């Protein structure tokens, strides 16, 4: 709330400088709290031209933030392209060639950092130190709550491949927990049985089969 109130001045200053006009700088600022993304296109800018366009836009952003007596994080601030991709609000965005349409399209799905955070939470829930304090039902209930919350956020993205990997990890971690709890030397992962226990898999609604976008 504080960030939105304070950085609202940045939004107004950006608009007053005509930064987001397609006939001007063509630099569209997207902000959620203190997370900022600027989308621009050299070819459509009537103010700057050439490779320095993005750098000039970045300098203006630094100047406006400085006037608010704030400073951008140098480690988190960078100039990139849609083909290289970038992370924003837990998603990874990039352009790739999609065979279905025969052209490059923008795609977005859970970022690697978000995927690792999910795995860390699954590992914590299924840690072997809980093997004698939690039942399988307790662990499955916690995992399902985590998965429901996580997929509700990412279900509108192209997350199916990420979901498939996380489902394998989820089943493997729960199998290890059961093995520790019942003192089994080994226990094979049985996806059907785990589903019958109530374990919910992440579900993706969109697939993203693509190859690297030709340049």
C-alpha positions as semicolon CSV with decimal commas, in nm:
position;residue;x (nm);y (nm);z (nm)
1;X;0,000;0,000;0,000
2;X;0,281;0,242;0,091
3;X;0,473;0,158;-0,227
4;X;0,163;0,215;-0,443
5;X;0,091;0,549;-0,278
6;X;0,447;0,675;-0,311
7;X;0,522;0,541;-0,658
8;X;0,194;0,679;-0,789
9;X;0,400;0,997;-0,843
10;X;0,622;0,798;-1,081
11;X;0,317;0,688;-1,282
12;X;0,198;1,047;-1,320
13;X;0,545;1,177;-1,410
14;X;0,583;0,903;-1,673
15;X;0,251;0,999;-1,832
16;X;0,324;1,373;-1,817
17;X;0,647;1,317;-2,010
18;X;0,448;1,135;-2,279
19;X;0,666;0,830;-2,227
20;X;0,393;0,578;-2,307
21;X;0,272;0,744;-2,626
22;X;0,317;0,543;-2,945
23;X;0,399;0,868;-3,123
24;X;0,658;0,960;-2,860
25;X;0,890;0,746;-2,656
26;X;0,672;0,436;-2,694
27;X;0,784;0,313;-2,351
28;X;0,495;0,154;-2,160
29;X;0,549;0,132;-1,785
30;X;0,384;-0,157;-1,600
31;X;0,406;-0,148;-1,222
32;X;0,279;-0,369;-0,940
33;X;0,378;-0,220;-0,603
34;X;0,755;-0,171;-0,641
35;X;0,801;-0,420;-0,927
36;X;0,845;-0,227;-1,251
37;X;0,855;-0,340;-1,614
38;X;0,896;-0,110;-1,916
39;X;0,803;-0,239;-2,262
40;X;0,939;-0,054;-2,563
41;X;1,019;-0,105;-2,929
42;X;1,303;0,074;-3,112
43;X;1,133;0,061;-3,448
44;X;0,818;0,238;-3,327
45;X;0,985;0,518;-3,128
46;X;0,980;0,864;-3,284
47;X;1,199;1,017;-3,012
48;X;1,505;0,791;-3,004
49;X;1,643;0,556;-3,266
50;X;1,898;0,280;-3,284
51;X;2,041;0,061;-3,012
52;X;2,051;0,340;-2,752
53;X;1,673;0,369;-2,727
54;X;1,632;0,124;-2,437
55;X;1,930;0,276;-2,256
56;X;1,781;0,624;-2,286
57;X;1,449;0,501;-2,149
58;X;1,632;0,338;-1,859
59;X;1,814;0,667;-1,785
60;X;1,482;0,852;-1,772
61;X;1,342;0,594;-1,532
62;X;1,649;0,629;-1,308
63;X;1,608;1,008;-1,316
64;X;1,240;1,001;-1,218
65;X;1,299;0,748;-0,940
66;X;1,590;0,960;-0,816
67;X;1,363;1,264;-0,790
68;X;1,153;1,062;-0,546
69;X;1,473;1,008;-0,342
70;X;1,461;0,638;-0,429
71;X;1,702;0,412;-0,616
72;X;1,651;0,121;-0,849
73;X;1,816;-0,207;-0,757
74;X;2,115;-0,239;-0,989
75;X;2,124;-0,617;-0,947
76;X;1,760;-0,650;-1,055
77;X;1,759;-0,383;-1,329
78;X;1,855;-0,489;-1,680
79;X;1,777;-0,439;-2,047
80;X;1,670;-0,751;-2,234
81;X;1,469;-0,864;-2,535
82;X;1,150;-1,063;-2,567
83;X;1,351;-1,340;-2,735
84;X;1,588;-1,361;-2,437
85;X;1,296;-1,350;-2,197
86;X;1,245;-1,195;-1,855
87;X;1,078;-1,264;-1,521
88;X;0,796;-1,051;-1,380
89;X;0,562;-1,124;-1,088
90;X;0,657;-1,492;-1,078
91;X;0,615;-1,550;-1,452
92;X;0,874;-1,590;-1,726
93;X;0,788;-1,411;-2,052
94;X;0,949;-1,473;-2,391
95;X;0,880;-1,493;-2,762
96;X;0,917;-1,823;-2,944
97;X;0,822;-1,972;-3,276
98;X;0,489;-2,160;-3,254
99;X;0,440;-2,413;-3,531
100;X;0,061;-2,401;-3,508
101;X;0,055;-2,040;-3,629
102;X;0,380;-2,040;-3,822
103;X;0,509;-1,729;-3,648
104;X;0,668;-1,600;-3,328
105;X;0,428;-1,542;-3,040
106;X;0,467;-1,426;-2,680
107;X;0,439;-1,698;-2,415
108;X;0,447;-1,686;-2,037
109;X;0,468;-1,953;-1,768
110;X;0,600;-2,000;-1,409
111;X;0,952;-1,867;-1,365
112;X;1,235;-2,092;-1,256
113;X;1,247;-1,909;-0,922
114;X;0,877;-1,975;-0,863
115;X;0,925;-2,341;-0,953
116;X;1,212;-2,370;-0,704
117;X;1,006;-2,198;-0,433
118;X;0,726;-2,449;-0,486
119;X;0,971;-2,739;-0,462
120;X;1,119;-2,595;-0,144
121;X;0,774;-2,580;0,017
122;X;0,696;-2,936;-0,092
123;X;1,028;-3,050;0,053
124;X;0,951;-2,878;0,382
125;X;0,605;-3,037;0,407
126;X;0,742;-3,384;0,327
127;X;1,062;-3,354;0,530
128;X;1,167;-3,678;0,700
129;X;1,173;-3,499;1,037
130;X;0,792;-3,489;1,015
131;X;0,767;-3,862;0,948
132;X;0,667;-3,940;1,307
133;X;0,462;-3,627;1,378
134;X;0,239;-3,615;1,069
135;X;0,020;-3,877;0,908
136;X;0,001;-3,930;0,532
137;X;-0,343;-3,764;0,535
138;X;-0,200;-3,455;0,705
139;X;0,081;-3,426;0,453
140;X;-0,147;-3,482;0,154
141;X;-0,385;-3,217;0,286
142;X;-0,102;-2,964;0,314
143;X;0,033;-3,052;-0,030
144;X;-0,311;-3,016;-0,186
145;X;-0,360;-2,675;-0,027
146;X;-0,021;-2,564;-0,160
147;X;-0,092;-2,698;-0,508
148;X;-0,438;-2,542;-0,529
149;X;-0,305;-2,199;-0,433
150;X;-0,007;-2,225;-0,668
151;X;-0,202;-2,344;-0,970
152;X;-0,480;-2,089;-0,917
153;X;-0,216;-1,825;-0,979
154;X;-0,055;-1,992;-1,281
155;X;-0,347;-2,171;-1,449
156;X;-0,404;-1,893;-1,701
157;X;-0,046;-1,925;-1,827
158;X;0,128;-2,182;-2,047
159;X;0,220;-2,393;-1,745
160;X;0,152;-2,751;-1,856
161;X;0,518;-2,851;-1,896
162;X;0,606;-2,703;-1,557
163;X;0,309;-2,882;-1,401
164;X;0,422;-3,216;-1,544
165;X;0,768;-3,177;-1,390
166;X;0,626;-3,067;-1,055
167;X;0,383;-3,360;-1,048
168;X;0,676;-3,601;-1,077
169;X;0,860;-3,418;-0,800
170;X;0,549;-3,408;-0,581
171;X;0,492;-3,783;-0,611
172;X;0,858;-3,862;-0,549
173;X;0,869;-3,649;-0,232
174;X;0,548;-3,798;-0,092
175;X;0,674;-4,150;-0,169
176;X;0,995;-4,073;0,023
177;X;0,790;-3,946;0,316
178;X;0,583;-4,265;0,324
179;X;0,901;-4,472;0,303
180;X;1,057;-4,289;0,599
181;X;0,736;-4,310;0,799
182;X;0,700;-4,685;0,755
183;X;1,074;-4,758;0,767
184;X;1,086;-4,914;0,423
185;X;1,423;-4,960;0,254
186;X;1,278;-4,872;-0,083
187;X;0,940;-4,783;-0,229
188;X;0,855;-4,729;-0,593
189;X;0,655;-4,425;-0,698
190;X;0,298;-4,532;-0,776
191;X;0,120;-4,236;-0,936
192;X;-0,220;-4,406;-0,950
193;X;-0,210;-4,506;-0,583
194;X;-0,102;-4,159;-0,474
195;X;-0,395;-4,012;-0,667
196;X;-0,626;-4,258;-0,490
197;X;-0,492;-4,129;-0,157
198;X;-0,617;-3,783;-0,251
199;X;-0,297;-3,621;-0,381
200;X;-0,393;-3,355;-0,634
201;X;-0,173;-3,303;-0,940
202;X;-0,107;-2,956;-1,081
203;X;-0,319;-2,905;-1,390
204;X;-0,219;-2,689;-1,689
205;X;-0,466;-2,576;-1,952
206;X;-0,233;-2,457;-2,227
207;X;0,058;-2,634;-2,389
208;X;0,355;-2,448;-2,535
209;X;0,532;-2,664;-2,789
210;X;0,779;-2,434;-2,960
211;X;1,131;-2,405;-3,088
212;X;1,376;-2,119;-3,066
213;X;1,250;-1,814;-3,256
214;X;1,462;-1,748;-3,565
215;X;1,618;-1,402;-3,575
